[in-house]
């Protein structure tokens, strides 16, 4: 709806007035606060559904609900719109050994350090501090104006990742025969 788009634009305008770390922290905290965590199975009836922040009134920013990749995508779009260079933001799929799940986060480069933005906390943490994360795949793009292309890339990476896991399981089963 127009009001959610306006709210998003206002967030970007405020972020644009802030520099570096303050901008990143602001976007992380605001997006974390505005989207309530809801698993894809509950929200969409499927195991995994990646959506842009705005997509036919079903995006995480429009519905106010989403899971980890929806937060990461919303933060990605907001930071890019607020002037963060495309080469300084990445959606990263990780395995989180602390909770034993695969998880999507956003990595943002600031002052030669990669900071991790996670929907589960507002604190900005440097990547090397998060030893419980094992990176599985990294997604980056040239411009957020190409959201459909970005989502296509993300979906291909997810498909690739799911296929890799499926093949790994099959290979492990074969090895144990």
C-alpha positions as protocol buffer text, in pm:
chain_id: "A"
residue {
  index: 1
  type: UNK
  ca { x: 0 y: 0 z: 0 }
}
residue {
  index: 2
  type: UNK
  ca { x: 101 y: 361 z: -39 }
}
residue {
  index: 3
  type: UNK
  ca { x: 142 y: 411 z: 336 }
}
residue {
  index: 4
  type: UNK
  ca { x: 395 y: 126 z: 368 }
}
residue {
  index: 5
  type: UNK
  ca { x: 589 y: 257 z: 68 }
}
residue {
  index: 6
  type: UNK
  ca { x: 586 y: 603 z: 227 }
}
residue {
  index: 7
  type: UNK
  ca { x: 704 y: 458 z: 558 }
}
residue {
  index: 8
  type: UNK
  ca { x: 987 y: 277 z: 380 }
}
residue {
  index: 9
  type: UNK
  ca { x: 1083 y: 598 z: 196 }
}
residue {
  index: 10
  type: UNK
  ca { x: 1087 y: 787 z: 528 }
}
residue {
  index: 11
  type: UNK
  ca { x: 1319 y: 525 z: 678 }
}
residue {
  index: 12
  type: UNK
  ca { x: 1552 y: 560 z: 381 }
}
residue {
  index: 13
  type: UNK
  ca { x: 1545 y: 942 z: 410 }
}
residue {
  index: 14
  type: UNK
  ca { x: 1641 y: 925 z: 777 }
}
residue {
  index: 15
  type: UNK
  ca { x: 1914 y: 670 z: 699 }
}
residue {
  index: 16
  type: UNK
  ca { x: 2051 y: 897 z: 425 }
}
residue {
  index: 17
  type: UNK
  ca { x: 2114 y: 1169 z: 683 }
}
residue {
  index: 18
  type: UNK
  ca { x: 2329 y: 936 z: 891 }
}
residue {
  index: 19
  type: UNK
  ca { x: 2684 y: 832 z: 823 }
}
residue {
  index: 20
  type: UNK
  ca { x: 2842 y: 488 z: 800 }
}
residue {
  index: 21
  type: UNK
  ca { x: 2790 y: 283 z: 1112 }
}
residue {
  index: 22
  type: UNK
  ca { x: 2492 y: 486 z: 1234 }
}
residue {
  index: 23
  type: UNK
  ca { x: 2315 y: 431 z: 899 }
}
residue {
  index: 24
  type: UNK
  ca { x: 2375 y: 55 z: 911 }
}
residue {
  index: 25
  type: UNK
  ca { x: 2267 y: 25 z: 1275 }
}
residue {
  index: 26
  type: UNK
  ca { x: 1954 y: 235 z: 1212 }
}
residue {
  index: 27
  type: UNK
  ca { x: 1839 y: 24 z: 915 }
}
residue {
  index: 28
  type: UNK
  ca { x: 1910 y: -300 z: 1102 }
}
residue {
  index: 29
  type: UNK
  ca { x: 1713 y: -196 z: 1412 }
}
residue {
  index: 30
  type: UNK
  ca { x: 1419 y: -42 z: 1224 }
}
residue {
  index: 31
  type: UNK
  ca { x: 1369 y: -338 z: 989 }
}
residue {
  index: 32
  type: UNK
  ca { x: 1401 y: -581 z: 1281 }
}
residue {
  index: 33
  type: UNK
  ca { x: 1130 y: -384 z: 1466 }
}
residue {
  index: 34
  type: UNK
  ca { x: 890 y: -348 z: 1172 }
}
residue {
  index: 35
  type: UNK
  ca { x: 881 y: -710 z: 1058 }
}
residue {
  index: 36
  type: UNK
  ca { x: 750 y: -979 z: 1291 }
}
residue {
  index: 37
  type: UNK
  ca { x: 914 y: -1318 z: 1250 }
}
residue {
  index: 38
  type: UNK
  ca { x: 684 y: -1572 z: 1087 }
}
residue {
  index: 39
  type: UNK
  ca { x: 810 y: -1894 z: 927 }
}
residue {
  index: 40
  type: UNK
  ca { x: 730 y: -1946 z: 559 }
}
residue {
  index: 41
  type: UNK
  ca { x: 536 y: -2262 z: 641 }
}
residue {
  index: 42
  type: UNK
  ca { x: 296 y: -2055 z: 854 }
}
residue {
  index: 43
  type: UNK
  ca { x: 281 y: -1749 z: 630 }
}
residue {
  index: 44
  type: UNK
  ca { x: 286 y: -1909 z: 284 }
}
residue {
  index: 45
  type: UNK
  ca { x: 219 y: -2277 z: 342 }
}
residue {
  index: 46
  type: UNK
  ca { x: 555 y: -2376 z: 186 }
}
residue {
  index: 47
  type: UNK
  ca { x: 895 y: -2467 z: 329 }
}
residue {
  index: 48
  type: UNK
  ca { x: 1075 y: -2167 z: 183 }
}
residue {
  index: 49
  type: UNK
  ca { x: 950 y: -1851 z: 8 }
}
residue {
  index: 50
  type: UNK
  ca { x: 1178 y: -1558 z: -69 }
}
residue {
  index: 51
  type: UNK
  ca { x: 995 y: -1230 z: -125 }
}
residue {
  index: 52
  type: UNK
  ca { x: 1104 y: -875 z: -198 }
}
residue {
  index: 53
  type: UNK
  ca { x: 1006 y: -615 z: 64 }
}
residue {
  index: 54
  type: UNK
  ca { x: 731 y: -493 z: -174 }
}
residue {
  index: 55
  type: UNK
  ca { x: 566 y: -741 z: -407 }
}
residue {
  index: 56
  type: UNK
  ca { x: 196 y: -732 z: -487 }
}
residue {
  index: 57
  type: UNK
  ca { x: 112 y: -636 z: -127 }
}
residue {
  index: 58
  type: UNK
  ca { x: 269 y: -964 z: -11 }
}
residue {
  index: 59
  type: UNK
  ca { x: 622 y: -844 z: 66 }
}
residue {
  index: 60
  type: UNK
  ca { x: 755 y: -861 z: 420 }
}
residue {
  index: 61
  type: UNK
  ca { x: 750 y: -484 z: 457 }
}
residue {
  index: 62
  type: UNK
  ca { x: 388 y: -470 z: 339 }
}
residue {
  index: 63
  type: UNK
  ca { x: 259 y: -760 z: 549 }
}
residue {
  index: 64
  type: UNK
  ca { x: 480 y: -691 z: 850 }
}
residue {
  index: 65
  type: UNK
  ca { x: 572 y: -1060 z: 857 }
}
residue {
  index: 66
  type: UNK
  ca { x: 863 y: -1261 z: 728 }
}
residue {
  index: 67
  type: UNK
  ca { x: 1148 y: -1492 z: 808 }
}
residue {
  index: 68
  type: UNK
  ca { x: 1524 y: -1446 z: 802 }
}
residue {
  index: 69
  type: UNK
  ca { x: 1570 y: -1398 z: 427 }
}
residue {
  index: 70
  type: UNK
  ca { x: 1284 y: -1147 z: 415 }
}
residue {
  index: 71
  type: UNK
  ca { x: 1458 y: -935 z: 680 }
}
residue {
  index: 72
  type: UNK
  ca { x: 1788 y: -964 z: 488 }
}
residue {
  index: 73
  type: UNK
  ca { x: 1625 y: -858 z: 159 }
}
residue {
  index: 74
  type: UNK
  ca { x: 1443 y: -564 z: 321 }
}
residue {
  index: 75
  type: UNK
  ca { x: 1768 y: -445 z: 482 }
}
residue {
  index: 76
  type: UNK
  ca { x: 1951 y: -491 z: 152 }
}
residue {
  index: 77
  type: UNK
  ca { x: 1701 y: -275 z: -37 }
}
residue {
  index: 78
  type: UNK
  ca { x: 1690 y: -9 z: 236 }
}
residue {
  index: 79
  type: UNK
  ca { x: 2069 y: 20 z: 260 }
}
residue {
  index: 80
  type: UNK
  ca { x: 2110 y: 36 z: -117 }
}
residue {
  index: 81
  type: UNK
  ca { x: 1840 y: 302 z: -142 }
}
residue {
  index: 82
  type: UNK
  ca { x: 2016 y: 493 z: 139 }
}
residue {
  index: 83
  type: UNK
  ca { x: 2337 y: 503 z: -63 }
}
residue {
  index: 84
  type: UNK
  ca { x: 2538 y: 199 z: 46 }
}
residue {
  index: 85
  type: UNK
  ca { x: 2732 y: 68 z: -255 }
}
residue {
  index: 86
  type: UNK
  ca { x: 2626 y: -265 z: -403 }
}
residue {
  index: 87
  type: UNK
  ca { x: 2974 y: -410 z: -355 }
}
residue {
  index: 88
  type: UNK
  ca { x: 2942 y: -345 z: 19 }
}
residue {
  index: 89
  type: UNK
  ca { x: 2627 y: -555 z: 80 }
}
residue {
  index: 90
  type: UNK
  ca { x: 2572 y: -928 z: 52 }
}
residue {
  index: 91
  type: UNK
  ca { x: 2291 y: -1164 z: 141 }
}
residue {
  index: 92
  type: UNK
  ca { x: 2465 y: -1462 z: 300 }
}
residue {
  index: 93
  type: UNK
  ca { x: 2318 y: -1805 z: 360 }
}
residue {
  index: 94
  type: UNK
  ca { x: 2482 y: -1964 z: 662 }
}
residue {
  index: 95
  type: UNK
  ca { x: 2448 y: -2269 z: 879 }
}
residue {
  index: 96
  type: UNK
  ca { x: 2412 y: -2155 z: 1239 }
}
residue {
  index: 97
  type: UNK
  ca { x: 2567 y: -2427 z: 1454 }
}
residue {
  index: 98
  type: UNK
  ca { x: 2437 y: -2263 z: 1774 }
}
residue {
  index: 99
  type: UNK
  ca { x: 2076 y: -2342 z: 1682 }
}
residue {
  index: 100
  type: UNK
  ca { x: 2145 y: -2604 z: 1413 }
}
residue {
  index: 101
  type: UNK
  ca { x: 1957 y: -2434 z: 1129 }
}
residue {
  index: 102
  type: UNK
  ca { x: 2033 y: -2275 z: 796 }
}
residue {
  index: 103
  type: UNK
  ca { x: 1980 y: -1901 z: 814 }
}
residue {
  index: 104
  type: UNK
  ca { x: 1995 y: -1588 z: 595 }
}
residue {
  index: 105
  type: UNK
  ca { x: 2175 y: -1275 z: 711 }
}
residue {
  index: 106
  type: UNK
  ca { x: 2299 y: -955 z: 556 }
}
residue {
  index: 107
  type: UNK
  ca { x: 2670 y: -871 z: 553 }
}
residue {
  index: 108
  type: UNK
  ca { x: 2766 y: -504 z: 514 }
}
residue {
  index: 109
  type: UNK
  ca { x: 3120 y: -381 z: 466 }
}
residue {
  index: 110
  type: UNK
  ca { x: 3211 y: -78 z: 676 }
}
residue {
  index: 111
  type: UNK
  ca { x: 3563 y: 55 z: 721 }
}
residue {
  index: 112
  type: UNK
  ca { x: 3718 y: -265 z: 573 }
}
residue {
  index: 113
  type: UNK
  ca { x: 3520 y: -489 z: 812 }
}
residue {
  index: 114
  type: UNK
  ca { x: 3217 y: -706 z: 734 }
}
residue {
  index: 115
  type: UNK
  ca { x: 2934 y: -651 z: 981 }
}
residue {
  index: 116
  type: UNK
  ca { x: 2656 y: -905 z: 1018 }
}
residue {
  index: 117
  type: UNK
  ca { x: 2295 y: -787 z: 1035 }
}
residue {
  index: 118
  type: UNK
  ca { x: 2071 y: -1054 z: 1180 }
}
residue {
  index: 119
  type: UNK
  ca { x: 1697 y: -1043 z: 1243 }
}
residue {
  index: 120
  type: UNK
  ca { x: 1752 y: -1199 z: 1585 }
}
residue {
  index: 121
  type: UNK
  ca { x: 1950 y: -907 z: 1731 }
}
residue {
  index: 122
  type: UNK
  ca { x: 2007 y: -536 z: 1672 }
}
residue {
  index: 123
  type: UNK
  ca { x: 2375 y: -531 z: 1768 }
}
residue {
  index: 124
  type: UNK
  ca { x: 2616 y: -505 z: 1475 }
}
residue {
  index: 125
  type: UNK
  ca { x: 2867 y: -788 z: 1501 }
}
residue {
  index: 126
  type: UNK
  ca { x: 3181 y: -833 z: 1294 }
}
residue {
  index: 127
  type: UNK
  ca { x: 3179 y: -1151 z: 1086 }
}
residue {
  index: 128
  type: UNK
  ca { x: 3490 y: -1297 z: 1250 }
}
residue {
  index: 129
  type: UNK
  ca { x: 3316 y: -1284 z: 1590 }
}
residue {
  index: 130
  type: UNK
  ca { x: 3035 y: -1516 z: 1476 }
}
residue {
  index: 131
  type: UNK
  ca { x: 3216 y: -1846 z: 1478 }
}
residue {
  index: 132
  type: UNK
  ca { x: 2887 y: -2037 z: 1496 }
}
residue {
  index: 133
  type: UNK
  ca { x: 2812 y: -1937 z: 1133 }
}
residue {
  index: 134
  type: UNK
  ca { x: 2938 y: -2146 z: 844 }
}
residue {
  index: 135
  type: UNK
  ca { x: 2882 y: -1960 z: 513 }
}
residue {
  index: 136
  type: UNK
  ca { x: 2698 y: -2168 z: 253 }
}
residue {
  index: 137
  type: UNK
  ca { x: 2634 y: -1918 z: -26 }
}
residue {
  index: 138
  type: UNK
  ca { x: 2670 y: -1545 z: -93 }
}
residue {
  index: 139
  type: UNK
  ca { x: 2440 y: -1336 z: -312 }
}
residue {
  index: 140
  type: UNK
  ca { x: 2516 y: -987 z: -435 }
}
residue {
  index: 141
  type: UNK
  ca { x: 2384 y: -774 z: -720 }
}
residue {
  index: 142
  type: UNK
  ca { x: 2461 y: -456 z: -906 }
}
residue {
  index: 143
  type: UNK
  ca { x: 2139 y: -262 z: -845 }
}
residue {
  index: 144
  type: UNK
  ca { x: 1827 y: -303 z: -634 }
}
residue {
  index: 145
  type: UNK
  ca { x: 1621 y: -145 z: -911 }
}
residue {
  index: 146
  type: UNK
  ca { x: 1644 y: -488 z: -1071 }
}
residue {
  index: 147
  type: UNK
  ca { x: 1451 y: -657 z: -789 }
}
residue {
  index: 148
  type: UNK
  ca { x: 1306 y: -927 z: -1015 }
}
residue {
  index: 149
  type: UNK
  ca { x: 1654 y: -1014 z: -1139 }
}
residue {
  index: 150
  type: UNK
  ca { x: 1785 y: -1006 z: -781 }
}
residue {
  index: 151
  type: UNK
  ca { x: 1511 y: -1241 z: -663 }
}
residue {
  index: 152
  type: UNK
  ca { x: 1578 y: -1468 z: -961 }
}
residue {
  index: 153
  type: UNK
  ca { x: 1944 y: -1487 z: -857 }
}
residue {
  index: 154
  type: UNK
  ca { x: 1846 y: -1554 z: -496 }
}
residue {
  index: 155
  type: UNK
  ca { x: 1603 y: -1826 z: -604 }
}
residue {
  index: 156
  type: UNK
  ca { x: 1872 y: -1986 z: -823 }
}
residue {
  index: 157
  type: UNK
  ca { x: 2114 y: -1983 z: -531 }
}
residue {
  index: 158
  type: UNK
  ca { x: 1849 y: -2137 z: -305 }
}
residue {
  index: 159
  type: UNK
  ca { x: 1772 y: -2402 z: -565 }
}
residue {
  index: 160
  type: UNK
  ca { x: 2144 y: -2468 z: -607 }
}
residue {
  index: 161
  type: UNK
  ca { x: 2186 y: -2495 z: -233 }
}
residue {
  index: 162
  type: UNK
  ca { x: 1888 y: -2731 z: -195 }
}
residue {
  index: 163
  type: UNK
  ca { x: 2018 y: -2947 z: -481 }
}
residue {
  index: 164
  type: UNK
  ca { x: 2366 y: -2951 z: -328 }
}
residue {
  index: 165
  type: UNK
  ca { x: 2223 y: -3063 z: 5 }
}
residue {
  index: 166
  type: UNK
  ca { x: 2008 y: -3326 z: -166 }
}
residue {
  index: 167
  type: UNK
  ca { x: 2309 y: -3460 z: -360 }
}
residue {
  index: 168
  type: UNK
  ca { x: 2524 y: -3453 z: -46 }
}
residue {
  index: 169
  type: UNK
  ca { x: 2263 y: -3661 z: 138 }
}
residue {
  index: 170
  type: UNK
  ca { x: 2242 y: -3906 z: -155 }
}
residue {
  index: 171
  type: UNK
  ca { x: 2623 y: -3928 z: -170 }
}
residue {
  index: 172
  type: UNK
  ca { x: 2640 y: -3991 z: 206 }
}
residue {
  index: 173
  type: UNK
  ca { x: 2377 y: -4263 z: 178 }
}
residue {
  index: 174
  type: UNK
  ca { x: 2571 y: -4426 z: -105 }
}
residue {
  index: 175
  type: UNK
  ca { x: 2893 y: -4407 z: 96 }
}
residue {
  index: 176
  type: UNK
  ca { x: 2731 y: -4593 z: 387 }
}
residue {
  index: 177
  type: UNK
  ca { x: 2609 y: -4887 z: 180 }
}
